């Protein structure tokens, strides 16, 4: 009877050792997954931070572009006004030249 109990105990011990090995393997797998998850979370945080920086840069660039477009419009208006003033002065000069020609005759 003791021999049977001893064999049963050995059998249970072997089963428990197998279960322990399986649990250790599962635990290692879980640790690996936890490590990968931590790495992914870190990568996500970095990507979010980079995205925020890019958004700030984009907004800054858009503000600069708006400012430059405003300056361009102002300069285009100045050019147009100067061209109109020059055309008016050219007309005056031509009129003076015609008067001089008439007076010289």
Backbone as numpy.savetxt, mean C-alpha at the origin, in Angstrom:
# Nx Ny Nz CAx CAy CAz Cx Cy Cz
-3.00 -67.48 37.54 -3.80 -66.28 37.54 -2.96 -65.01 37.54
-1.89 -65.00 38.28 -1.00 -63.85 38.29 -0.36 -63.64 36.92
-0.08 -64.73 36.27 0.53 -64.63 34.95 -0.44 -63.97 33.96
-1.70 -64.32 34.07 -2.71 -63.73 33.20 -2.83 -62.25 33.49
-2.84 -61.91 34.77 -2.94 -60.50 35.15 -1.71 -59.73 34.67
-0.54 -60.40 34.80 0.70 -59.77 34.34 0.65 -59.54 32.84
0.18 -60.49 32.09 0.07 -60.35 30.63 -0.93 -59.25 30.27
-2.04 -59.22 30.99 -3.03 -58.18 30.74 -2.44 -56.80 31.03
-1.69 -56.72 32.13 -1.06 -55.45 32.50 -0.04 -55.04 31.45
0.73 -56.00 30.95 1.71 -55.70 29.88 0.99 -55.23 28.61
-0.10 -55.89 28.30 -0.88 -55.51 27.12 -1.42 -54.09 27.26
-1.96 -53.79 28.44 -2.47 -52.44 28.68 -1.35 -51.42 28.65
-0.18 -51.81 29.19 0.98 -50.91 29.18 1.39 -50.60 27.74
1.41 -51.62 26.90 1.77 -51.42 25.49 0.75 -50.53 24.79
-0.52 -50.76 25.07 -1.58 -49.92 24.49 -1.41 -48.47 24.95
-1.13 -48.32 26.24 -0.97 -46.97 26.78 0.27 -46.29 26.19
1.34 -47.07 25.96 2.55 -46.51 25.34 2.24 -46.06 23.91
1.46 -46.86 23.18 1.07 -46.49 21.82 0.22 -45.22 21.83
-0.71 -45.17 22.76 -1.55 -43.97 22.88 -0.71 -42.75 23.23
0.27 -42.97 24.13 1.16 -41.87 24.51 1.95 -41.38 23.30
2.46 -42.29 22.49 3.19 -41.91 21.28 2.28 -41.12 20.34
1.05 -41.60 20.17 0.10 -40.90 19.29 -0.19 -39.51 19.82
-0.37 -39.41 21.13 -0.63 -38.10 21.73 0.57 -37.17 21.58
1.77 -37.72 21.74 2.98 -36.91 21.58 3.11 -36.42 20.13
2.82 -37.30 19.17 2.85 -36.91 17.76 1.82 -35.83 17.47
0.62 -36.03 18.02 -0.43 -35.02 17.83 -0.03 -33.70 18.47
0.59 -33.78 19.63 1.04 -32.58 20.33 2.10 -31.85 19.51
3.04 -32.62 18.92 4.06 -32.01 18.06 3.42 -31.34 16.85
2.43 -32.03 16.28 1.72 -31.45 15.14 1.00 -30.17 15.53
0.39 -30.18 16.70 -0.32 -28.99 17.18 0.67 -27.85 17.44
1.83 -28.19 17.99 2.86 -27.17 18.25 3.35 -26.57 16.94
3.53 -27.43 15.95 3.96 -26.95 14.63 2.90 -26.04 14.03
1.64 -26.45 14.15 0.54 -25.62 13.63 0.46 -24.30 14.37
0.64 -24.35 15.69 0.60 -23.12 16.48 1.72 -22.18 16.05
2.88 -22.75 15.79 4.02 -21.95 15.34 3.73 -21.33 13.97
3.17 -22.12 13.08 2.82 -21.60 11.76 1.75 -20.52 11.86
0.77 -20.74 12.73 -0.28 -19.73 12.92 0.31 -18.43 13.44
1.23 -18.54 14.39 1.87 -17.36 14.95 2.64 -16.61 13.85
3.33 -17.36 13.02 4.09 -16.77 11.91 3.14 -16.07 10.93
2.02 -16.72 10.61 1.04 -16.13 9.70 0.44 -14.86 10.29
0.14 -14.89 11.58 -0.40 -13.70 12.24 0.60 -12.56 12.20
1.87 -12.88 12.40 2.92 -11.87 12.32 3.01 -11.29 10.91
2.96 -12.18 9.91 2.99 -11.72 8.51 1.80 -10.84 8.20
0.61 -11.24 8.68 -0.59 -10.43 8.46 -0.45 -9.06 9.08
0.08 -9.02 10.30 0.26 -7.73 10.98 1.22 -6.84 10.19
2.29 -7.44 9.67 3.24 -6.68 8.87 2.59 -6.17 7.58
1.79 -7.01 6.95 1.11 -6.61 5.72 0.11 -5.48 5.99
-0.59 -5.58 7.09 -1.55 -4.52 7.44 -0.81 -3.22 7.69
0.31 -3.30 8.41 1.10 -2.10 8.69 1.64 -1.50 7.38
2.13 -2.34 6.51 2.64 -1.87 5.22 1.52 -1.24 4.39
0.34 -1.86 4.43 -0.81 -1.32 3.70 -1.20 0.06 4.23
-1.15 0.21 5.54 -1.48 1.51 6.13 -0.47 2.57 5.69
0.81 2.20 5.67 1.85 3.15 5.22 1.63 3.52 3.76
1.29 2.51 2.95 1.04 2.78 1.53 -0.16 3.70 1.35
-1.19 3.50 2.16 -2.38 4.35 2.08 -2.02 5.79 2.44
-1.19 5.96 3.48 -0.76 7.31 3.86 0.03 7.96 2.72
0.92 7.19 2.11 1.71 7.71 0.98 0.81 8.09 -0.17
-0.16 7.23 -0.45 -1.09 7.49 -1.56 -1.86 8.79 -1.31
-2.34 8.96 -0.09 -3.08 10.18 0.24 -2.19 11.41 0.11
-0.95 11.27 0.54 -0.01 12.38 0.42 0.26 12.72 -1.05
0.46 11.69 -1.86 0.69 11.91 -3.29 -0.52 12.55 -3.96
-1.71 12.08 -3.58 -2.93 12.65 -4.16 -3.07 14.12 -3.79
-2.72 14.47 -2.56 -2.78 15.88 -2.14 -1.76 16.70 -2.93
-0.59 16.16 -3.14 0.44 16.85 -3.93 -0.03 17.05 -5.36
-0.63 16.02 -5.93 -1.12 16.10 -7.31 -2.21 17.16 -7.41
-3.13 17.18 -6.44 -4.18 18.21 -6.46 -3.57 19.60 -6.42
-2.57 19.78 -5.55 -1.90 21.08 -5.45 -1.22 21.47 -6.75
-0.55 20.50 -7.38 0.13 20.78 -8.65 -0.87 21.09 -9.76
-1.98 20.40 -9.78 -3.01 20.69 -10.79 -3.54 22.11 -10.61
-3.70 22.52 -9.36 -4.17 23.88 -9.07 -3.15 24.90 -9.59
-1.87 24.64 -9.34 -0.81 25.54 -9.81 -0.80 25.59 -11.33
-0.97 24.44 -11.97 -1.00 24.39 -13.44 -2.14 25.25 -13.98
-3.33 25.12 -13.38 -4.47 25.93 -13.84 -4.18 27.41 -13.68
-3.59 27.78 -12.54 -3.25 29.19 -12.31 -2.25 29.68 -13.36
-1.22 28.88 -13.62 -0.20 29.26 -14.60 -0.79 29.33 -16.01
-1.69 28.41 -16.35 -2.34 28.45 -17.66 -3.17 29.72 -17.80
-3.84 30.14 -16.73 -4.62 31.38 -16.76 -3.69 32.57 -16.93
-2.55 32.56 -16.20 -1.58 33.64 -16.35 -1.07 33.73 -17.78
-0.77 32.57 -18.37 -0.28 32.55 -19.76 -1.34 33.12 -20.69
-2.58 32.69 -20.51 -3.67 33.18 -21.36 -3.82 34.69 -21.21
-3.80 35.18 -19.95 -3.92 36.63 -19.72 -2.77 37.39 -20.37
-1.55 36.84 -20.26 -0.38 37.50 -20.87 -0.47 37.49 -22.39
-0.96 36.36 -22.95 -1.11 36.31 -24.41 -2.14 37.33 -24.88
-3.23 37.46 -24.12 -4.25 38.46 -24.48 -3.69 39.87 -24.36
-2.92 40.13 -23.30 -2.31 41.46 -23.12 -1.31 41.73 -24.24
-0.52 40.72 -24.63 0.45 40.89 -25.71 -0.26 41.19 -27.02
-1.37 40.46 -27.28 -2.12 40.69 -28.51 -2.65 42.12 -28.55
-3.14 42.61 -27.41 -3.64 43.99 -27.34 -2.49 44.97 -27.59
-1.32 44.70 -27.01 -0.16 45.58 -27.22 0.32 45.51 -28.67
0.27 44.33 -29.27 0.65 44.20 -30.68 -0.25 45.05 -31.57
-1.54 45.06 -31.23 -2.49 45.88 -32.00 -2.12 47.35 -31.85
-1.79 47.79 -30.64 -1.41 49.18 -30.40 -0.13 49.53 -31.17
0.85 48.62 -31.12 2.12 48.87 -31.83 1.86 48.99 -33.32
1.04 48.11 -33.88 0.74 48.15 -35.30 0.04 49.47 -35.65
-0.86 49.91 -34.77 -1.55 51.18 -35.01 -0.56 52.33 -34.99
0.39 52.33 -34.06 1.41 53.39 -33.99 2.30 53.36 -35.24
2.65 52.14 -35.67 3.48 52.03 -36.87 2.76 52.59 -38.09
1.45 52.30 -38.19 0.68 52.82 -39.33 0.62 54.34 -39.26
0.42 54.91 -38.09 0.41 56.37 -37.93 1.73 56.98 -38.35
2.84 56.30 -37.93 4.16 56.81 -38.29 4.35 56.80 -39.82
3.88 55.74 -40.45 4.00 55.65 -41.91 3.22 56.79 -42.57
2.03 57.03 -42.07 1.18 58.08 -42.63 1.84 59.45 -42.38
2.37 59.62 -41.21 3.00 60.92 -40.87 4.28 61.13 -41.66
4.98 60.04 -41.97 6.25 60.16 -42.69 6.00 60.51 -44.15
4.82 60.30 -44.67 4.54 60.58 -46.08 4.22 61.98 -46.22
